[in-house]
Amino acid sequence: MTGTFKFPPSGVYLAPVDVDRLRDEAKRAGIAWFDVNLARVGSKQEFLVACAKALRFPEGFGRNWDALADCLKDLYADSLLNLRHGDAFCEAAPDAYAIALEIFHDAATYWKERGSVFLAVVDAEPDGATLELFPAP
């Protein structure tokens, strides 16, 4: 049945198999969708550039972790970030990848406290982390 999908609480999740269906559900729910392609990302700086481009950060974006955290708090209320092809970044810079996920988690907490939805779905899980699988729409 269309339009009955219940989104989970704000947070960081492993992406479901059918991301296209998730995008459709987000659109129906009025949740802004952002694709962050990490296919050519192997470092912190490349990751920050990819985020700045995909999330349309201001030109003066500082390209550091603090600037990322600040800009995520300036996104549209009710947003879903689809971070795809993250395996290379996760393997090349596992510490940076883990920090990035922590920052997304903090942003999710920030938006949840304000009654908005902030979801990040990723297709790579860092060693030692256990992310919940996003429920299939």
Summary of the structure (lengths in Angstrom):
residues: 137
radius of gyration: 14.1
end to end distance: 10.3
largest distance: 43.8
contacts: 401
relative contact order: 0.26
helix: 41%
strand: 16%
